[in-house]
Amino acid sequence: MEYFAYQIQFRDDVPSLLHNGRKLYQQYLVDVYTMVEAEGISYARNNQSNLRTDSLKNLQQASNSGITDSANIGTKVILPSLFTDSHRYMMQNYLDAMAICRSYGYPDLFLTFTCNPQWYEVVRYMKQVKLNPEDRADTLSRMFKIKVDRLMQDIKENNIFGKLEAIVYTIEFQKRGLPHAHICLFLNEKDKLKDIDSIDRFISAEIPDENVDPDLYKIVSNLMVHGPCGEANMDAACMVDKKCSKNFPKDFSDITTIDKDGYPHYRRPDNGRKIIKNKIPLDNRYVVGYNPTLSKSYQAHLNIEWCNQLGTIKYLFKYINKGNDRVTAAVVDEDIDEVQDYYDCRYLSACESVWRILGFDIYCRFPSVIRLPFHLEGEQYITFTEEGTIENVLNKTSVNCSMFLEWMKCNKENSLARTLTYGQFPEHFTWKADKKNGLGDPEKWFL
């Protein structure tokens, strides 16, 4: 990965045939990242025979039964949660997001931020190199990374929505390749959007007045209008069973309302303002919710929604941690009705390849979350290799030590610890597994 990250760097004083390869450069990026990911999967697969896991109680029972070979017990370790985009990786991120939700309450705002290949910086650079934006996936990915980081700065430090308590976001890639971010914001109790006026202050679903704010009108016209679809365009991608899957057009409304299911219906007055798109006039019913300040600052599709406070929180976090789009293909023998082989495939674009090669974060959360294991007595899971005996595994000092056990020991000795729940513990104590005391055992939790 480091080698290819070096190769895709563009240097002004060095002519580069690679960066001028257009579609061949896109194919190169996809191919080299496929090699990188395949190497990681290959390592996990080839080392599974060496790593196994089982509970302490089962290991002790096996030892008492006379079993000595550690290769005959436990289960093999499969693709770990540390492997980005694996099922366990996504599930752990989902659980981390739910832990933040439990601590800070429901999220207040949900943002979708999409890369815009027509950004001024991108267009200016493409004129210099005489290429199209899609020909330089590295430029698009780098620019989107800069924009996302600046958006996080505006939200976390500049407090454009008020004081922020927590944030969770993930980066995904469209089938055509453009990266986009799904962002959940948790605001301070004083800054939460508790009424209609506070929602209207940050979210708009109206066509702006072209004479008053022509810049915002241009951005909304180009980036924040859905369609045309419905009877005007039955072949639109959003049409399912002759209806728009995004529920456009919305209804006209002079005020913002929240229905009985907790879904917001933004103000969309019938004021006669229209936008012509593909020779079809579109009114306020087709406008996607946006924040005027962010839209003008980032000049991209930046959809903002007030979060349903009732029943869709789990769906929201599962949605942002669903992973890549996938398709299942099958190879079938003509003489046999059953499917013989399955291949689990996912879309891989040039932009995603660059993003991963350069080591940019796919998932981010603030504040950090520590995963706390808990177990019954003797049920803590031990990871060991097939080499050696069970007796050697049981004789390790780390076998009888876990976060959960050390938490209970700390409760016996520390008065502050006894006032905290297990979930509150990491807010005051730090786990340092690499520290050793005089007896060779891992140290306890530190203040």
C-alpha positions in Angstrom: 0.0 0.0 0.0 2.8 2.4 0.8 4.5 1.7 -2.5 1.3 2.5 -4.5 0.7 5.6 -2.3 4.1 6.7 -3.5 3.4 5.9 -7.1 0.2 7.9 -7.3 1.8 11.1 -6.0 1.9 13.7 -8.7 5.1 15.7 -9.0 5.2 18.9 -11.0 8.8 18.5 -12.1 8.5 14.9 -13.3 6.4 14.0 -16.4 3.9 11.3 -15.5 2.4 9.0 -18.2 0.5 7.3 -15.4 -1.6 10.3 -14.4 -2.5 11.1 -18.0 -3.8 7.6 -18.7 -7.5 8.6 -18.3 -9.5 5.3 -18.1 -6.3 3.3 -17.9 -5.3 5.3 -14.8 -8.7 4.5 -13.3 -8.2 0.8 -14.0 -4.7 1.0 -12.6 -6.0 2.4 -9.3 -8.7 -0.3 -9.0 -6.2 -3.1 -9.8 -3.5 -2.0 -7.4 -5.9 -1.6 -4.5 -7.4 -5.0 -5.3 -3.9 -6.4 -4.8 -3.6 -4.6 -1.5 -6.9 -5.8 -0.2 -6.3 -9.3 -1.5 -3.0 -9.4 0.4 -4.8 -8.6 3.6 -7.5 -11.2 3.1 -4.8 -13.7 2.2 -2.9 -13.1 5.4 -6.1 -13.6 7.5 -6.9 -16.8 5.6 -3.4 -18.3 5.7 -2.9 -17.7 9.4 -6.3 -19.0 10.5 -4.8 -22.5 11.1 -2.5 -20.9 13.7 -5.0 -18.9 15.7 -7.8 -20.3 17.8 -10.1 -19.0 20.5 -12.0 -20.6 23.4 -13.2 -19.8 26.9 -11.0 -20.3 30.0 -13.5 -22.9 31.4 -13.4 -25.0 28.3 -9.6 -25.0 28.2 -9.5 -26.1 31.9 -12.0 -28.9 31.2 -10.0 -30.1 28.2 -6.9 -30.1 30.3 -8.6 -32.1 33.1 -9.8 -34.6 30.4 -6.3 -35.3 29.4 -6.3 -33.3 26.1 -3.0 -31.7 25.6 -2.9 -30.5 22.0 -4.3 -27.0 21.7 -5.0 -27.6 18.0 -7.9 -29.9 18.9 -10.1 -27.5 20.8 -11.7 -24.1 20.2 -12.7 -22.4 17.0 -10.6 -20.8 14.4 -10.3 -17.0 14.3 -11.8 -15.7 11.0 -11.8 -12.3 9.4 -11.3 -10.0 12.4 -13.1 -6.7 13.2 -9.8 -4.9 12.5 -10.2 -5.7 8.8 -11.9 -2.6 7.3 -15.3 -3.2 5.7 -15.6 -6.7 7.1 -18.9 -7.8 8.6 -17.5 -7.6 12.1 -15.9 -4.2 11.4 -19.3 -2.8 10.5 -21.1 -4.5 13.4 -18.6 -3.1 15.9 -19.0 0.4 14.5 -22.7 0.0 14.7 -22.5 -1.0 18.4 -20.1 1.9 19.1 -22.6 4.3 17.6 -25.4 2.9 19.7 -23.1 3.3 22.8 -22.7 7.0 21.9 -26.5 7.2 21.5 -27.0 5.7 24.9 -24.7 8.2 26.5 -25.8 11.4 24.6 -29.3 10.6 23.6 -30.8 10.7 20.1 -28.9 12.4 17.3 -30.2 15.7 16.3 -29.1 16.2 12.7 -28.2 13.8 9.8 -26.1 15.2 7.0 -25.2 13.7 3.6 -22.2 15.4 2.0 -21.4 14.4 -1.6 -18.2 15.2 -3.6 -18.8 17.8 -6.3 -16.5 17.3 -9.4 -17.3 20.8 -10.5 -15.7 22.5 -7.5 -13.7 25.6 -8.5 -10.5 24.1 -7.3 -11.0 20.9 -9.3 -12.0 22.7 -12.5 -9.1 25.1 -12.3 -6.6 22.2 -11.9 -8.2 20.1 -14.6 -7.8 23.0 -17.0 -4.1 23.0 -16.2 -3.6 19.3 -16.8 -6.1 19.2 -19.7 -8.1 16.3 -18.2 -11.6 15.7 -17.0 -12.4 15.3 -13.3 -13.2 11.6 -13.7 -9.7 11.1 -15.1 -8.1 12.1 -11.8 -9.7 10.1 -9.0 -6.8 11.0 -6.8 -7.6 14.7 -7.1 -11.3 14.2 -6.3 -10.5 12.0 -3.3 -7.9 14.4 -1.9 -10.2 17.4 -2.4 -13.2 15.7 -0.7 -10.9 14.7 2.2 -10.0 18.4 2.6 -13.7 19.5 2.4 -14.8 16.8 5.0 -12.1 17.8 7.4 -13.0 21.5 7.1 -16.7 20.6 7.6 -15.8 18.7 10.8 -13.9 21.8 11.9 -16.9 24.1 11.3 -19.2 21.7 13.2 -16.9 20.8 16.1 -14.9 24.0 16.6 -16.9 26.8 15.0 -20.2 25.5 16.5 -22.3 26.4 13.4 -25.2 24.3 14.9 -24.3 25.0 18.5 -22.1 23.1 20.9 -21.4 19.6 19.7 -21.3 16.7 22.2 -20.7 13.8 19.8 -20.4 13.0 16.1 -20.4 9.8 14.0 -19.7 9.6 10.3 -18.8 7.1 7.6 -17.4 7.5 4.1 -19.1 5.6 1.2 -18.7 5.6 -2.5 -21.4 5.8 -5.2 -21.5 3.2 -7.9 -20.3 5.9 -10.4 -17.4 6.6 -8.0 -18.1 9.8 -6.2 -17.4 9.7 -2.4 -20.0 10.9 0.1 -20.2 11.1 3.9 -23.1 10.2 6.2 -22.8 12.3 9.3 -24.8 12.1 12.6 -24.6 15.0 15.0 -25.4 15.0 18.7 -25.9 18.6 20.1 -25.6 19.9 23.6 -28.9 19.9 25.5 -29.1 23.7 25.3 -28.7 23.7 21.5 -31.0 20.8 20.6 -33.7 21.5 18.0 -36.8 21.1 20.2 -39.3 23.2 18.3 -40.4 24.2 14.8 -38.6 27.5 14.9 -35.3 25.9 15.7 -35.7 23.5 12.8 -36.5 26.3 10.4 -33.4 28.2 11.6 -31.1 25.5 10.3 -33.0 23.6 7.6 -34.7 25.0 4.5 -36.6 23.3 1.7 -37.5 26.3 -0.4 -36.2 27.8 -3.7 -34.3 31.0 -2.7 -35.1 34.3 -4.3 -32.8 34.7 -7.3 -32.8 38.5 -7.0 -31.9 38.5 -3.2 -29.3 35.7 -3.2 -28.3 34.6 -6.7 -25.4 32.5 -5.5 -27.6 30.3 -3.3 -30.2 30.1 -6.0 -27.6 28.7 -8.4 -26.4 26.1 -5.9 -29.9 25.0 -5.0 -30.9 24.8 -8.7 -27.9 22.7 -9.7 -27.4 20.5 -6.6 -30.4 20.5 -4.2 -33.4 19.7 -6.5 -34.7 16.2 -6.9 -35.9 14.9 -10.2 -37.6 15.4 -12.5 -39.4 12.2 -11.8 -43.0 11.0 -11.6 -45.3 11.6 -14.6 -42.8 14.0 -16.1 -40.1 11.3 -16.2 -41.2 7.7 -15.6 -37.8 6.4 -16.5 -36.0 8.2 -13.6 -33.7 6.0 -11.5 -35.8 6.8 -8.3 -39.0 5.4 -9.8 -40.3 2.1 -8.3 -43.7 0.8 -9.2 -44.5 4.1 -10.9 -43.8 6.0 -7.7 -40.7 7.9 -6.5 -38.9 5.9 -3.9 -37.8 9.2 -2.3 -41.4 10.3 -1.9 -41.2 13.3 -4.2 -42.9 15.5 -4.9 -43.7 16.5 -1.3 -46.8 18.4 -0.3 -47.0 22.2 -0.1 -46.9 23.5 3.4 -46.8 27.0 4.9 -45.2 25.8 8.1 -42.9 23.0 9.2 -44.7 20.2 10.9 -43.9 16.8 12.6 -46.2 13.9 12.0 -47.4 11.4 14.5 -44.5 9.0 13.5 -41.9 11.7 14.3 -41.0 12.6 10.7 -40.5 16.3 9.9 -42.3 17.9 7.0 -40.4 21.1 6.2 -42.0 24.4 5.1 -42.7 24.4 1.4 -44.9 27.4 0.5 -46.6 27.6 -2.9 -45.0 30.9 -3.7 -44.7 30.5 -7.5 -40.9 30.0 -7.5 -39.7 27.4 -10.0 -36.6 25.9 -11.4 -36.3 24.6 -15.0 -34.6 21.3 -15.1 -34.5 19.3 -18.3 -37.2 21.6 -19.7 -39.5 20.7 -16.8 -40.5 23.3 -14.2 -39.9 22.2 -10.6 -41.3 24.0 -7.5 -40.6 23.8 -3.8 -42.1 20.3 -3.6 -38.9 18.9 -5.2 -36.3 20.7 -3.1 -34.1 18.6 -0.8 -33.5 19.9 2.7 -30.4 22.1 3.0 -28.7 24.6 5.2 -28.1 27.9 3.3 -24.8 28.6 5.1 -23.3 25.2 4.5 -24.5 25.1 0.9 -22.9 28.4 0.0 -19.7 27.5 1.9 -19.2 24.0 0.3 -21.0 24.3 -3.0 -22.0 20.6 -3.0 -25.0 18.4 -2.5 -25.2 18.7 1.3 -28.5 17.4 2.5 -29.5 18.0 6.1 -32.3 16.3 8.0 -33.8 16.7 11.4 -33.6 13.2 13.0 -36.8 11.3 13.8 -36.8 11.1 17.6 -39.0 8.1 17.9 -38.3 4.8 16.1 -35.6 4.9 13.5 -32.4 5.4 15.5 -31.2 1.8 15.0 -32.1 1.9 11.3 -30.1 5.2 11.0 -26.9 3.7 12.5 -27.3 0.5 10.6 -27.7 2.6 7.4 -24.5 4.5 7.9 -22.6 1.3 8.7 -24.1 -0.9 6.1 -20.8 -1.2 4.1 -20.3 -1.3 0.4 -22.9 -2.2 -2.2 -22.6 -5.8 -3.2 -23.9 -8.2 -5.8 -24.1 -12.0 -5.6 -23.2 -13.8 -8.8 -23.7 -17.6 -9.3 -22.1 -20.2 -11.6 -24.7 -22.8 -12.4 -24.3 -26.1 -14.2 -26.9 -26.5 -16.9 -27.6 -30.1 -15.8 -28.0 -29.2 -12.1 -30.7 -26.9 -10.7 -28.6 -26.1 -7.6 -26.2 -23.2 -7.4 -22.7 -24.6 -7.3 -20.5 -21.6 -6.5 -21.2 -18.2 -5.1 -19.1 -15.1 -5.4 -19.6 -12.2 -3.0 -18.7 -9.2 -5.1 -18.6 -5.5 -4.3 -18.3 -2.4 -6.4 -14.8 -0.8 -6.3 -14.3 2.6 -7.8 -11.1 4.5 -8.6 -12.0 7.1 -5.9 -12.4 4.4 -3.2 -9.1 2.8 -4.3 -7.3 6.1 -3.8 -9.0 6.8 -0.5 -7.9 3.4 0.9 -4.4 3.5 -0.6 -3.7 6.9 1.0 -5.0 5.5 4.3 -7.9 8.0 4.8 -10.4 7.2 7.5 -13.5 5.3 6.4 -15.2 5.7 9.8 -14.9 8.3 12.5 -16.5 8.9 15.8 -16.1 11.5 18.6 -15.7 11.0 21.4 -13.8 7.7 21.3 -15.5 4.5 22.5 -13.8 1.7 24.4 -15.3 -1.8 24.1 -15.8 -3.4 27.5 -16.0 -7.2 27.6 -18.0 -8.9 30.3 -18.4 -12.6 31.1 -19.3 -15.1 33.7 -16.7 -16.6 36.0 -14.1 -18.5 33.9 -15.9 -17.7 30.6 -13.4 -15.1 29.3 -12.2 -15.9 25.8 -8.6 -16.7 25.3 -6.8 -16.5 21.9 -3.9 -18.9 21.4 -1.9 -20.6 18.7 -2.2 -24.3 17.7 1.5 -24.7 18.5 2.2 -25.8 22.1 0.0 -27.5 24.7 -3.1 -26.5 26.7 -1.0 -26.5 29.9 1.3 -23.8 28.4 -1.8 -21.7 27.5 -3.3 -22.0 31.0 0.0 -21.1 32.7 0.1 -17.6 31.1 -0.4 -14.8 33.6 -2.7 -13.0 31.2 -5.3 -15.9 31.2 -6.8 -14.8 34.5 -6.8 -11.2 33.6 -9.5 -9.3 31.7 -10.9 -5.8 31.8 -14.0 -7.1 33.6 -12.0 -8.9 36.3 -9.7 -6.0 36.8 -12.7 -3.6 37.1 -14.0 -5.7 40.0 -10.6 -5.8 41.6 -10.4 -2.0 41.3 -13.7 -1.6 43.0 -12.3 -3.4 46.1 -9.4 -0.9 46.4 -10.6 2.4 45.0 -13.5 4.4 46.6 -14.1 6.4 43.4 -14.5 3.2 41.4 -17.3 2.0 43.6 -19.4 5.0 42.6 -19.1 4.3 38.9 -20.9 1.7 36.7 -18.8 -0.4 34.3 -19.9 1.8 31.4 -18.8 5.0 33.2 -15.5 3.6 34.2 -13.4 4.6 31.1 -14.5 8.2 31.7 -12.2 8.3 34.8 -9.8 5.4 34.4 -7.5 4.3 31.6 -6.8 0.6 30.7 -3.0 0.0 30.2 -2.7 -3.6 29.2 1.0 -3.3 28.3 2.0 -2.2 31.8 3.3 -4.9 34.2 3.7 -4.8 38.0 6.3 -6.6 40.1 4.4 -9.9 39.9 4.2 -9.9 36.1 0.5 -9.4 35.9 -1.1 -6.7 33.8 -1.7 -3.5 35.7 -5.1 -2.5 36.7 -7.1 0.5 35.5 -5.3 3.8 36.1 -6.8 7.1 37.1 
